[in-house]
Amino acid sequence: MLDALLDPFGQALMQRALLEVLLLAAVGGTLGCWIVLGGLSYGAESLAHGMFPGLVLAALAGVPLLLGGAAGILVAALAIALAARVGRDRIGRDDAIAVAVTTLFGLGALLALSPAVPVGIQGLLFGDVLGTSRGDLLAGAALAALVAIVLVLAHQRLLAVGFDRGGARALGIAPVAVDALLLTLLALAVLVAVQGLGNLLVVAVLVAPAAAARLLTRRLAPMMACAVVLGVLAGVGGLYVSYYARLAAGASIAGLLVAVWLLAQAASQIRKRMLVASG
């Protein structure tokens, strides 16, 4: 039994993947709670998918993916903001954003069909957590430290805006500034996590653990702790599934994150029924 638990992590690549998963779980668990509470889950998906052309162009040009991803996120953010402004009175804000994001993602897919695209471009879509490098780990550690510091310093403002936007204005707190701070942290998290989990799967680690924790807890601190634990369990479990079932690591992790949310949803419904029956 002990050998079965330890064997997967006897290789350096699996050890680095484990560290990356733990860092992403810490970031996804803490920042993800504010994303879920602030209703920014759709924004996370929009940024992740909208940055895809930047990732493909970086691969084509042979420059670091972080650089291409950063440029892609900037373009995506501007396109989403413009679409929301233009489409607000015509087809609806969300519909306009969906059109902009779909267009950007389609452009990235079109660029990916170029003969000059290097082998392994699918890694941009589904990630390659087993290919985590020391540089990726340093970036993940820096992101985790930055998120922790900012969330601690901005805790009171986040609480005020997250639970009473009108009351926050009365206290002299600008909700727009707090939203911008969260979106900036979200963009950085997507930028770092996309290399491990890919463009299609990165949102799972930022939303699923927090969404599941929200169903199981009633207070913010337990919600964050629960989200981190669920992220760690799904991440480590995904690495085991990948090792023994010979499946893609990123997809295995994302699949378990979805399973965690489904189990939390079922547990929440069972608890509600028990409370109704006892009441």
C-alpha positions in Angstrom: 0.0 0.0 0.0 2.8 2.4 0.9 4.6 1.6 -2.3 1.5 2.3 -4.3 1.3 5.8 -2.6 5.0 6.7 -3.0 5.9 5.1 -6.4 4.3 7.9 -8.5 6.5 10.5 -6.8 9.8 8.8 -7.2 10.5 10.8 -10.4 11.6 14.4 -10.4 8.9 15.4 -12.9 6.2 14.1 -10.7 7.7 15.8 -7.7 7.7 19.1 -9.5 4.1 18.4 -10.7 3.1 17.8 -7.1 4.6 21.1 -5.9 2.9 22.9 -8.8 -0.5 21.3 -7.9 -0.1 22.4 -4.2 0.7 26.0 -5.2 -2.2 26.2 -7.6 -4.6 24.7 -5.0 -3.5 27.3 -2.5 -4.1 30.1 -5.0 -7.3 28.6 -6.4 -8.7 28.0 -2.9 -8.1 31.5 -1.5 -8.6 33.7 -4.5 -11.3 31.4 -5.9 -13.5 32.1 -2.9 -13.6 35.8 -3.8 -14.1 35.0 -7.4 -17.1 32.9 -6.6 -18.5 35.4 -4.0 -17.9 38.3 -6.4 -19.6 36.6 -9.3 -16.5 36.7 -11.4 -16.5 33.0 -12.6 -17.6 34.0 -16.0 -14.9 36.6 -16.1 -12.3 34.0 -15.3 -13.4 31.8 -18.2 -13.5 34.8 -20.5 -9.9 35.8 -19.7 -8.6 32.3 -20.0 -10.2 31.6 -23.4 -9.6 35.1 -24.7 -5.8 34.9 -24.1 -5.5 31.8 -26.4 -4.3 33.8 -29.5 -1.5 35.3 -27.4 -0.3 31.8 -26.3 -0.3 30.5 -29.9 1.6 33.5 -31.2 4.2 33.1 -28.4 4.6 29.4 -29.5 4.9 30.5 -33.1 7.5 33.2 -32.3 9.4 31.0 -29.9 9.1 33.5 -27.0 8.1 32.6 -23.4 4.4 31.6 -23.0 4.2 34.0 -20.0 4.9 36.9 -22.4 2.4 35.8 -25.0 -0.2 35.1 -22.3 0.3 38.5 -20.7 -0.3 40.2 -24.1 -3.2 37.9 -24.8 -4.9 38.7 -21.5 -4.4 42.5 -22.1 -6.0 42.2 -25.6 -8.8 40.0 -24.2 -9.6 42.4 -21.4 -9.8 45.3 -23.8 -12.0 43.3 -26.2 -14.3 42.2 -23.4 -14.6 45.7 -22.0 -15.3 47.1 -25.5 -17.9 44.4 -26.3 -19.6 45.0 -23.0 -19.8 48.7 -23.6 -21.0 48.4 -27.2 -23.4 45.5 -26.8 -24.9 46.7 -23.5 -27.9 48.4 -25.2 -28.1 46.1 -28.3 -27.7 42.4 -27.7 -27.0 42.4 -24.0 -23.7 42.6 -22.1 -23.2 38.9 -21.5 -24.0 38.1 -25.1 -21.6 40.6 -26.4 -18.8 39.3 -24.2 -19.6 35.8 -25.3 -19.2 36.8 -28.9 -15.9 38.6 -28.2 -14.4 35.6 -26.3 -15.6 33.1 -28.9 -14.0 35.2 -31.7 -10.7 35.4 -29.8 -10.7 31.7 -29.1 -11.6 30.9 -32.7 -8.7 33.1 -33.8 -6.3 31.2 -31.6 -7.6 27.9 -33.0 -7.1 29.2 -36.5 -3.5 30.3 -35.7 -2.9 26.8 -34.2 -3.5 25.3 -37.6 -0.5 27.0 -39.1 2.2 24.5 -40.3 4.8 26.6 -38.4 3.2 25.7 -35.1 5.6 23.5 -33.1 4.6 19.9 -32.1 2.8 19.8 -28.8 0.5 22.8 -29.3 -2.3 20.8 -27.7 -0.4 21.5 -24.5 -1.7 25.1 -24.7 -5.3 23.8 -24.6 -4.9 20.9 -22.0 -1.8 21.9 -20.2 1.3 19.9 -19.2 1.6 19.8 -15.5 4.1 17.0 -15.8 6.3 19.3 -17.7 6.5 21.8 -14.9 9.9 23.4 -14.7 11.8 25.2 -11.9 10.8 28.5 -13.5 7.2 27.5 -13.4 7.5 26.6 -9.7 9.1 29.9 -8.9 6.3 31.8 -10.8 3.7 29.7 -8.9 5.4 30.4 -5.5 5.6 34.2 -6.3 1.9 34.2 -7.3 0.9 32.4 -4.1 2.9 34.8 -2.0 1.5 37.9 -3.9 -2.1 36.6 -3.6 -1.7 35.9 0.1 -0.3 39.4 0.8 -2.8 41.3 -1.2 -5.8 39.3 0.2 -4.6 40.0 3.7 -4.0 43.7 3.1 -7.3 44.1 1.3 -9.4 41.8 3.5 -11.7 44.5 5.0 -12.3 46.1 1.7 -13.1 42.8 0.0 -15.5 41.9 2.8 -17.3 45.3 2.6 -17.7 45.1 -1.2 -18.4 41.4 -1.3 -21.3 41.5 1.1 -22.7 45.0 0.8 -21.6 47.1 -2.2 -23.9 50.0 -1.2 -22.6 50.0 2.4 -19.0 49.9 1.1 -19.6 53.2 -0.8 -20.9 54.8 2.4 -17.6 53.8 4.1 -15.6 55.4 1.4 -14.6 52.2 -0.4 -14.9 52.2 -4.2 -16.3 48.8 -5.4 -14.9 49.4 -8.8 -11.4 49.6 -7.4 -11.9 46.4 -5.5 -13.3 44.6 -8.6 -10.3 45.8 -10.5 -7.9 44.4 -7.9 -9.6 41.0 -8.0 -9.6 41.0 -11.8 -5.9 41.8 -11.8 -5.1 38.9 -9.4 -7.4 36.7 -11.5 -5.5 37.6 -14.6 -2.2 36.8 -12.9 -3.5 33.5 -11.6 -4.8 32.5 -15.1 -1.5 33.5 -16.6 0.5 31.3 -14.3 -1.9 28.3 -14.0 -2.5 28.1 -17.8 0.9 26.5 -18.4 0.1 23.6 -16.1 -3.6 23.0 -16.7 -4.1 24.6 -20.2 -6.4 27.1 -21.6 -9.5 24.9 -21.4 -9.0 23.5 -17.9 -7.5 26.4 -15.9 -10.8 27.8 -14.8 -11.6 24.5 -13.0 -8.9 25.1 -10.4 -10.0 28.7 -9.8 -13.7 28.0 -9.5 -14.6 24.4 -8.7 -13.0 24.1 -5.2 -14.4 27.4 -4.0 -17.8 26.7 -5.5 -17.8 23.3 -3.7 -16.6 24.8 -0.5 -19.4 27.4 -0.6 -22.0 24.6 -0.6 -20.4 23.0 2.4 -19.6 25.9 4.7 -21.3 29.0 6.0 -18.3 31.3 6.9 -15.5 32.8 4.9 -12.5 31.4 6.7 -13.8 27.8 6.7 -14.8 28.2 3.1 -11.2 29.2 2.1 -9.7 26.3 4.1 -12.2 23.8 2.7 -11.5 25.1 -0.9 -7.7 24.7 -0.4 -8.1 21.2 1.0 -10.5 20.2 -1.9 -8.1 21.6 -4.4 -5.2 19.6 -2.9 -7.2 16.4 -2.8 -8.3 16.8 -6.4 -4.9 17.8 -7.6 -3.0 15.0 -5.9 -5.8 12.5 -6.8 -5.5 13.6 -10.4 -1.8 12.9 -10.4 -2.4 9.4 -9.1 -5.1 8.8 -11.8 -2.7 10.1 -14.4 0.1 7.8 -13.3 -1.9 4.6 -12.8 -4.5 5.0 -15.6 -2.1 6.6 -18.0 -4.3 9.6 -18.6 -3.5 13.3 -19.2 -2.7 14.8 -15.8 -4.4 18.1 -16.4 -7.6 16.5 -17.6 -7.5 14.1 -14.7 -7.2 16.9 -12.2 -10.0 18.9 -13.8 -12.2 15.8 -13.9 -11.8 15.3 -10.2 -12.4 18.9 -9.5 -15.8 18.6 -11.2 -16.5 15.4 -9.3 -15.7 17.2 -6.1 -18.3 19.9 -6.9 -20.9 17.3 -7.8 -20.3 15.5 -4.5 -20.6 18.8 -2.6 -23.8 19.6 -4.5 -25.2 16.2 -3.5 -24.1 16.6 0.1 -25.7 20.0 0.2 -29.0 18.7 -1.1 -29.0 15.8 1.4 -28.3 18.2 4.3 -31.2 20.4 3.2 -33.6 17.5 3.0 -32.5 16.3 6.5 -33.1 19.7 7.9 -36.5 19.9 6.4 -37.4 16.4 7.6 -36.2 17.2 11.2 -38.0 20.6 11.2 
